Amino acid sequence: MRKIRAAHSALGKTEAEASSSIDRLLFFDRDLNPVENLLGNELPASVKPAASFWEHFPELDQSAITLALRSLGDSAQPLRISGDLGEPGSRGLTIYRIGDLFAVVRSEESLDDERATLLHLATHDPLTGLPNRRQFSEDLTVLLQEAAGANETLSLMQLDLDDFKPVNDTLGHPAGDKVLQFAARRIQGCLTSDDRAYRLAGDEFTVISMGSGHPAKGQWLAEVLVAEFKKPFTIDGIAVFVGTSIGISTAPSDGASPEQLMKASDLALYAAKKDGRGRAKAFDPSMLESLEQRELLRRSLRMALAQQQFSVEYQPISEGGCVVGFEALLRWHHPLLGKISPAAFIPMAEADGMMPEIGAWVLEQACREAMKWPQNYIVAVNLSAAEFLTSGLTDRVSQTLDLVGLPPDRLELEITESVLLERTVNNIDTLNTLNVLGIRISLDDFGTEYSSLSYLKTFPFDTIKIDKYFITDLESDLKSQAIVRCIVNLAHDLDMQVTAEGVETPGQAEWLRGVGCDRLQGYLVSRPLPIEAIGEFLARAETSLSPALS
């Protein structure tokens, strides 16, 4: 461990020497305007140029220098300007192109000093002053080798800032840069002499924690960091809350190589975010299992439609003791893993952009099957948010109905409240167009997500579906009864029908019928049926449906 600390000391030299090097380092943007406080700490006045490049060096030929700077690339040789620049001890300038910035080194002393300054620039993040990804990779490799040789352990922490993007979006990038600088200082303030922080990119930081006591020490330090980030940052007089999520891995138990250790901490970070963010999670081998299963599903999902692994089941909907239609439910039977829950694969399909194609297939299959049912039966098909927000939805639905020959009033499209988070003109136009086409629209899972009564006023719904969450304990829970009663009355006052999902007992059905609920759906009516079982069910339903539904 001492080698790394010695190397960093040699790189930065002494405090006085480092300050002297920084004194000679200036930053300018592409228009040669000053970039202030780029290193993210309190710098000497000379490093905060209040004037442009030309005001600093008026003796230079602007035309010649501008032409020369245009030829500079990130990998090109620097531009060297020799001679007396009018300042005591000044012997010339060296200008480096670094991304969209120009770094100007005033060569007041030896070439070795200039090289040390440039090396510091190459291995440190200019915004926060922390060592960068390049330095992190070198340090982690050396430290793992030293730890293995000394039979010691170390912890690696990956930190992501929570809710950082809204800061950039609402307060602007300069405010975001200040948050990153303050975050770097806050991280450093929690570290001991055995720990080192790095900024990898964006709002991603890492900490290597050495010394004795790991993995307990790593977990403790991560908890300290999480607690520290619960305090607000003050940006231009505004209190900004930006938390952090942390993934922790320990060497050698979680990995002996940098790649293994980074993968382990990355998985732990993913788990921390999934559990609600603003927390620290240590790597567990089960996380790798989950990742492998998730990736297997993702790869398989891309082939499932082409390989005909999907199917549709149909759950009956009853009204007044009679079947009035079915809801189409997508099913996936994986050749190796068996039945995969829609809750597992539908979000994955949405994230990977596959849901519009899958949804179009389900819609056509359901409409074709509905053509075989009695002419007064409806078919309800779920629309995911990804499908609803895809352009051309109304055209695709209309074309499918024309292709199959199903009357529009026999199709009911179900959308959830999450689709309507933004009451945009496009959303309103889509729903109004579907309504004009004669297609029924149902608001699914009402009351479980982002409920707003303004939805019911703004959008043209035909049906509200009460989620089974409110139906499960309906017979005994007075709060559930009050909520369901209010939803039924509200829907009827707005000239909408109400369907209750998850009805499983005669008592639930009786209570719902008593408050005027129009339709029932659930195991009491029937479980979802494969296509081949629908004919027999319909034949039986014509003569004897459960008396509890009448």
C-alpha positions in Angstrom: 0.0 0.0 0.0 2.9 2.4 0.7 4.0 2.2 -2.9 0.8 3.8 -4.2 0.9 6.6 -1.6 4.5 7.3 -2.4 3.7 7.4 -6.1 0.9 9.9 -5.6 3.2 12.0 -3.4 5.9 12.0 -6.1 3.4 12.8 -8.8 2.0 15.8 -6.9 5.4 16.7 -5.4 5.4 18.7 -2.2 2.5 21.1 -1.2 4.6 24.1 -2.2 5.8 22.6 -5.4 2.3 21.5 -6.4 1.0 25.0 -5.7 3.8 26.4 -7.8 2.9 24.1 -10.7 -0.7 25.0 -10.5 0.2 28.7 -10.4 1.5 28.3 -13.9 -1.5 26.4 -15.3 -4.3 28.3 -17.0 -7.4 26.9 -18.8 -9.4 28.5 -21.6 -12.4 27.4 -23.7 -12.4 27.0 -27.5 -12.9 30.8 -27.9 -10.0 31.4 -25.6 -12.2 32.8 -22.8 -11.2 32.0 -19.2 -12.4 28.8 -17.5 -12.4 29.5 -13.8 -11.9 27.1 -10.8 -11.6 24.1 -13.1 -9.7 22.0 -10.6 -12.6 22.4 -8.1 -10.6 23.7 -5.1 -9.4 27.0 -3.8 -6.8 28.2 -6.3 -4.4 31.1 -6.3 -5.7 34.2 -8.0 -3.4 33.6 -11.0 -5.4 30.4 -11.9 -8.7 32.3 -12.0 -8.1 34.5 -15.1 -10.6 37.3 -15.2 -9.4 38.1 -18.7 -9.2 36.4 -22.0 -6.1 34.6 -23.4 -5.2 37.7 -25.4 -5.4 40.0 -22.4 -3.1 37.8 -20.6 -0.6 37.7 -23.5 -1.1 40.9 -25.5 2.4 40.6 -27.0 1.4 37.5 -29.1 0.4 37.6 -32.7 -3.3 36.8 -32.6 -3.6 35.7 -36.3 -0.6 33.4 -36.1 -1.6 31.8 -32.8 -5.3 31.3 -33.8 -4.2 29.6 -37.0 -1.8 27.3 -35.0 -4.4 26.4 -32.4 -6.8 25.3 -35.1 -4.4 22.6 -36.1 -4.2 21.2 -32.5 -6.0 17.9 -31.9 -6.3 15.8 -28.7 -3.5 13.5 -29.8 -1.4 16.2 -31.6 1.9 17.6 -30.3 1.4 20.7 -28.1 2.0 24.2 -29.4 5.2 25.6 -27.9 5.8 29.4 -27.9 9.3 30.4 -26.7 10.6 33.8 -25.7 10.0 36.5 -23.1 6.3 37.0 -22.5 6.8 40.2 -20.5 6.5 38.6 -17.1 9.4 38.1 -14.7 11.1 34.7 -15.1 8.8 33.8 -18.0 10.4 31.9 -20.9 7.5 30.8 -23.0 4.2 28.9 -23.2 3.1 25.4 -24.0 -0.6 25.0 -25.1 -2.3 21.6 -25.0 -5.7 20.8 -26.6 -7.8 18.7 -24.1 -11.3 18.0 -25.5 -13.0 21.4 -25.7 -10.4 23.1 -23.5 -6.9 24.6 -24.0 -4.5 24.1 -21.1 -1.8 26.7 -21.1 1.4 26.0 -19.1 3.7 29.0 -18.5 7.2 27.7 -18.6 8.7 29.7 -15.8 11.1 27.0 -14.5 12.4 23.7 -15.8 11.0 21.4 -18.4 10.6 18.8 -15.6 8.2 21.0 -13.8 6.2 21.4 -16.9 6.0 17.7 -17.4 5.0 17.1 -13.8 2.1 19.6 -14.3 1.0 17.9 -17.5 1.2 14.5 -15.8 -1.0 15.7 -13.0 -3.5 17.0 -15.7 -3.4 13.6 -17.5 -4.2 11.6 -14.3 -6.6 13.9 -12.6 -10.2 15.1 -13.3 -10.0 18.8 -14.0 -13.4 19.6 -12.6 -13.1 18.0 -9.1 -9.3 17.6 -8.8 -9.8 13.9 -8.0 -7.7 11.2 -9.7 -9.4 10.1 -12.9 -10.3 6.7 -14.5 -6.8 6.2 -15.8 -5.2 6.7 -12.4 -7.9 4.5 -10.8 -7.2 1.6 -13.1 -3.4 1.8 -12.5 -3.9 2.1 -8.7 -6.4 -0.7 -8.4 -4.2 -3.1 -10.4 -1.2 -2.3 -8.1 -3.1 -2.4 -4.9 -4.7 -5.8 -5.7 -1.3 -7.2 -6.4 0.1 -5.8 -3.1 -3.0 -7.0 -1.1 -2.6 -10.5 -2.6 1.1 -10.6 -1.8 0.5 -9.5 1.8 -2.6 -11.6 2.3 -4.7 -8.5 3.0 -8.2 -7.4 1.9 -9.5 -4.2 0.4 -12.9 -2.8 -0.5 -14.0 -1.1 -3.7 -17.0 1.2 -3.7 -18.8 2.5 -6.7 -20.9 5.6 -6.1 -23.6 7.0 -8.3 -25.3 10.3 -7.4 -29.1 10.0 -7.0 -31.3 12.7 -8.6 -28.3 14.5 -10.2 -29.9 14.8 -13.6 -32.7 17.1 -12.4 -30.1 19.5 -11.1 -28.7 19.9 -14.5 -32.1 20.1 -16.1 -33.6 22.7 -13.7 -30.6 24.7 -12.5 -28.2 24.3 -15.5 -24.9 22.6 -16.0 -22.9 25.2 -14.0 -24.9 24.2 -11.0 -24.4 20.5 -11.8 -20.6 21.2 -11.9 -20.7 22.7 -8.5 -22.6 19.7 -7.1 -19.9 17.4 -8.5 -17.2 19.6 -6.9 -19.0 19.6 -3.6 -19.7 15.9 -3.8 -15.9 15.2 -4.4 -15.1 17.3 -1.3 -17.8 15.5 0.7 -16.4 12.1 -0.3 -12.9 13.1 0.6 -14.0 14.4 4.0 -15.2 10.9 4.9 -12.0 9.1 4.0 -9.0 8.1 6.1 -5.4 8.0 5.1 -6.0 4.4 3.9 -8.7 5.4 1.4 -8.6 7.1 -2.0 -11.4 8.6 -4.1 -11.6 8.9 -7.9 -14.0 10.4 -10.4 -14.6 8.0 -13.3 -17.1 10.0 -15.4 -20.3 12.1 -15.1 -21.7 11.5 -11.6 -19.7 8.3 -11.1 -17.2 8.1 -8.3 -15.2 5.2 -6.8 -13.4 4.7 -3.5 -10.6 2.2 -2.8 -10.5 1.5 0.9 -7.4 -0.2 2.3 -6.0 -1.1 5.7 -7.3 -3.7 8.2 -10.9 -4.6 9.1 -12.4 -5.3 5.7 -15.1 -6.1 4.7 -16.7 -4.5 7.8 -14.7 -1.3 7.3 -15.9 -1.0 3.7 -19.5 -1.4 4.8 -19.1 1.1 7.6 -17.4 3.7 5.3 -20.2 3.2 2.7 -22.9 3.9 5.3 -21.0 7.0 6.4 -21.0 8.3 2.8 -24.7 7.5 2.3 -25.5 9.4 5.5 -23.3 12.4 4.5 -25.1 12.7 1.2 -28.5 13.0 2.9 -27.4 16.5 3.8 -28.3 19.2 1.2 -25.9 21.0 -1.0 -26.3 24.8 -1.2 -26.0 26.0 -4.8 -26.4 29.8 -5.3 -28.5 30.0 -2.2 -30.7 27.0 -3.1 -30.8 23.8 -1.1 -30.3 20.9 -3.4 -30.7 17.3 -2.3 -28.6 14.8 -4.2 -28.1 11.4 -2.5 -25.8 8.5 -3.4 -26.2 4.8 -4.0 -23.2 2.6 -3.3 -22.1 -0.9 -4.4 -19.4 -2.6 -2.4 -17.1 -5.4 -3.3 -14.2 -6.9 -1.4 -11.0 -8.5 -2.6 -10.1 -11.3 -2.7 -13.5 -12.8 -1.8 -15.5 -11.1 -4.5 -12.7 -11.0 -7.1 -8.9 -11.0 -7.5 -8.7 -9.0 -10.7 -9.8 -5.4 -11.3 -12.4 -6.6 -13.8 -13.9 -9.1 -11.3 -14.0 -6.6 -8.5 -15.5 -3.8 -10.7 -18.2 -6.2 -12.0 -19.1 -7.3 -8.4 -19.4 -3.7 -7.1 -21.4 -2.7 -10.2 -23.9 -5.5 -9.5 -24.1 -4.4 -5.9 -24.7 -0.8 -7.1 -27.5 -2.0 -9.4 -29.1 -3.8 -6.4 -28.8 -0.7 -4.3 -30.6 1.4 -6.9 -33.3 -1.3 -7.4 -34.0 -1.4 -3.7 -34.8 2.3 -3.7 -31.5 4.2 -4.0 -29.9 6.2 -1.2 -28.3 3.1 0.3 -25.3 0.9 0.2 -25.3 -2.8 -0.8 -22.5 -5.3 -0.6 -22.0 -7.8 -3.4 -23.6 -11.2 -3.0 -23.2 -14.1 -5.4 -26.9 -14.3 -5.8 -26.7 -11.0 -7.6 -24.6 -12.6 -10.3 -27.1 -15.4 -10.7 -29.9 -12.8 -11.1 -27.9 -11.0 -13.7 -27.1 -14.1 -15.7 -30.8 -15.1 -15.6 -31.8 -11.6 -16.6 -29.4 -11.6 -19.5 -30.5 -15.1 -20.6 -34.1 -13.9 -20.6 -33.2 -10.8 -22.5 -31.4 -12.8 -25.2 -34.2 -15.4 -25.4 -36.9 -12.7 -25.5 -35.4 -11.3 -28.8 -36.1 -14.7 -30.4 -39.3 -15.7 -28.6 -41.7 -14.1 -31.1 -39.9 -15.5 -34.2 -39.8 -19.0 -32.5 -43.5 -18.9 -31.6 -42.9 -19.2 -27.9 -45.6 -16.7 -27.1 -49.3 -17.6 -26.6 -52.4 -15.8 -25.5 -54.8 -17.0 -22.8 -58.3 -15.5 -22.3 -59.9 -14.7 -18.9 -63.7 -14.4 -19.1 -65.6 -11.3 -18.0 -69.1 -11.6 -16.7 -72.0 -9.1 -16.4 -75.3 -10.0 -14.7 -74.3 -13.6 -14.5 -73.5 -13.9 -18.2 -70.2 -13.9 -20.0 -69.8 -10.8 -22.1 -66.2 -11.2 -23.3 -62.6 -12.1 -22.5 -59.4 -10.3 -21.6 -56.4 -11.4 -23.7 -53.3 -12.2 -21.5 -49.9 -12.7 -23.0 -48.0 -15.8 -22.0 -44.4 -16.9 -22.6 -43.2 -20.5 -22.3 -39.4 -20.6 -22.5 -38.1 -23.9 -23.8 -35.6 -24.3 -20.9 -37.0 -22.2 -18.1 -40.7 -23.0 -18.6 -43.4 -20.4 -17.9 -42.1 -16.9 -17.4 -44.2 -14.4 -15.5 -45.3 -11.3 -17.5 -44.2 -9.2 -14.6 -40.6 -10.4 -15.4 -40.5 -10.1 -19.2 -42.8 -7.3 -20.1 -40.7 -4.6 -18.4 -37.7 -6.1 -20.1 -39.4 -6.0 -23.5 -40.5 -2.4 -22.9 -36.9 -1.4 -22.0 -35.5 -3.1 -25.1 -38.0 -1.6 -27.5 -39.7 -4.9 -28.4 -43.1 -4.2 -26.9 -44.7 -2.5 -29.9 -43.9 -5.6 -32.1 -45.1 -8.0 -29.5 -48.2 -5.9 -28.7 -49.1 -5.8 -32.4 -48.9 -9.6 -32.5 -51.1 -10.0 -29.4 -53.7 -7.6 -30.8 -54.0 -9.5 -34.1 -54.2 -12.9 -32.3 -56.9 -11.6 -29.9 -59.0 -10.0 -32.6 -58.8 -13.2 -34.8 -59.9 -15.3 -31.8 -62.7 -12.9 -31.0 -64.2 -13.5 -34.5 -65.0 -17.0 -33.3 -67.0 -15.9 -30.3 -70.7 -14.7 -30.1 -71.1 -11.4 -31.9 -71.9 -9.5 -28.7 -68.7 -10.5 -26.9 -65.9 -8.0 -26.4 -62.1 -8.7 -26.3 -60.0 -6.6 -24.0 -56.3 -6.1 -24.9 -53.7 -4.4 -22.7 -51.6 -1.6 -24.1 -48.2 -1.0 -22.4 -46.9 2.5 -22.0 -44.2 1.7 -24.7 -46.9 0.8 -27.2 -49.2 3.7 -26.4 -46.4 6.2 -26.8 -45.2 4.8 -30.1 -46.2 6.9 -33.0 -48.8 5.4 -35.4 -50.7 3.4 -32.8 -54.1 4.4 -34.0 -53.3 3.5 -37.6 -52.0 0.1 -36.5 -55.1 -0.7 -34.5 -57.4 0.4 -37.3 -55.5 -1.6 -39.9 -55.6 -4.7 -37.6 -59.4 -4.4 -37.2 -59.8 -4.0 -41.0 -57.5 -6.9 -41.7 -59.4 -9.3 -39.3 -62.9 -7.9 -39.8 -63.6 -7.3 -36.1 -66.1 -4.4 -35.5 -64.4 -1.6 -33.4 -67.0 -1.7 -30.7 -66.0 -5.2 -29.8 -62.4 -4.2 -29.0 -61.6 -2.7 -25.6 -58.0 -1.4 -25.1 -56.8 -1.3 -21.5 -54.2 1.3 -20.4 -52.8 2.0 -17.0 -52.5 5.3 -15.2 -48.7 5.4 -15.7 -49.4 6.0 -19.4 -51.2 9.2 -18.5 -48.5 10.8 -16.3 -48.1 13.5 -18.9 -51.5 14.9 -20.2 -49.9 15.8 -23.5 -51.7 16.9 -26.6 -50.5 13.7 -28.3 -51.9 11.5 -25.5 -55.3 13.2 -25.7 -55.3 13.0 -29.5 -54.5 9.3 -29.4 -57.4 8.5 -27.0 -59.8 10.7 -28.8 -59.0 9.1 -32.1 -59.5 5.6 -30.7 -62.8 6.8 -29.2 -63.9 8.3 -32.6 -63.1 4.9 -34.2 -65.6 3.3 -31.9 -63.0 1.4 -29.8 -63.7 1.1 -26.1 -61.1 2.4 -23.7 -60.6 1.0 -20.2 -58.5 2.5 -17.4 -56.8 -0.5 -15.8 -55.6 -1.0 -12.2 -57.3 2.2 -11.1 -56.2 3.5 -7.7 -52.8 1.6 -7.5 -50.4 3.9 -9.3 -50.5 7.7 -9.9 -54.3 8.2 -9.5 -55.7 11.6 -10.4 -59.3 12.5 -10.8 -58.3 14.8 -13.6 -57.7 11.8 -15.8 -61.3 11.0 -15.6 -62.3 14.5 -16.7 -59.7 14.8 -19.4 -59.8 11.4 -21.2 -62.7 9.6 -22.7 -62.9 6.3 -20.8 -65.7 3.7 -21.2 -64.6 1.5 -18.3 -62.7 1.7 -15.0 -61.2 -1.5 -13.7 -60.7 -1.8 -10.0 -57.5 -3.6 -9.1 -57.7 -6.8 -7.2 -55.7 -5.1 -4.4 -58.9 -3.5 -3.2 -61.0 -6.7 -3.8 -58.9 -9.3 -1.9 -60.0 -8.1 1.6 -63.3 -6.5 0.5 -65.5 -8.7 2.8 -63.7 -7.7 6.0 -61.9 -4.4 5.4 -64.0 -1.2 5.8 -61.5 1.0 4.0 -61.5 -1.2 0.9 -65.3 -1.2 1.0 -65.3 2.6 1.2 -62.8 3.0 -1.7 -64.6 0.5 -4.0 -68.0 2.1 -3.2 -66.6 5.6 -4.1 -65.1 4.3 -7.4 -68.3 2.7 -8.5 -70.4 5.8 -7.7 -67.9 8.1 -9.3 -67.7 6.0 -12.5 -71.5 5.8 -12.8 -71.8 9.6 -12.3 -69.3 10.0 -15.2 -71.3 7.5 -17.3 -68.6 4.9 -17.2 -68.9 1.1 -16.4 -66.9 -0.6 -13.6 -65.1 -3.9 -13.8 -63.8 -5.5 -10.6 -60.7 -7.7 -11.1 -59.6 -10.6 -8.8 -63.0 -11.7 -7.7 -62.5 -15.1 -6.1 -65.3 -15.7 -3.6 -69.2 -15.6 -3.7 -69.1 -13.0 -0.8 -67.0 -10.6 -2.8 -69.3 -11.0 -5.8 -72.4 -10.4 -3.7 -70.9 -7.3 -2.1 -69.9 -5.9 -5.5 -73.3 -6.6 -7.0 -74.9 -4.8 -4.1 -73.0 -1.6 -4.7 -73.8 -1.7 -8.5 -70.5 -3.0 -9.9 -71.2 -3.8 -13.6 -68.7 -6.5 -14.4 -66.7 -9.2 -12.6 -63.5 -10.8 -13.5 -61.5 -13.4 -11.5 -61.1 -17.0 -10.6 -64.8 -17.1 -9.4 -65.8 -16.7 -13.0 -62.9 -18.6 -14.5 -59.1 -18.8 -14.6 -57.4 -17.7 -17.8 -58.1 -20.2 -20.6 -56.0 -21.5 -23.4 -57.5 -21.1 -26.9 -58.5 -24.8 -27.1 -60.5 -24.6 -23.9 -62.7 -21.6 -24.8 -65.2 -23.5 -26.9 -66.0 -25.9 -24.1 -66.2 -23.1 -21.6 -68.7 -21.1 -23.8 -70.8 -24.2 -24.3 -70.9 -24.7 -20.5 -71.5 -21.0 -19.7 -74.6 -20.9 -21.9 -76.3 -23.4 -19.6 -74.7 -23.0 -16.2 -72.5 -20.2 -14.9 -71.8 -19.9 -11.2 -75.1 -18.9 -9.4 -73.0 -16.5 -7.2 -72.5 -14.4 -10.3 -76.3 -14.0 -11.0 
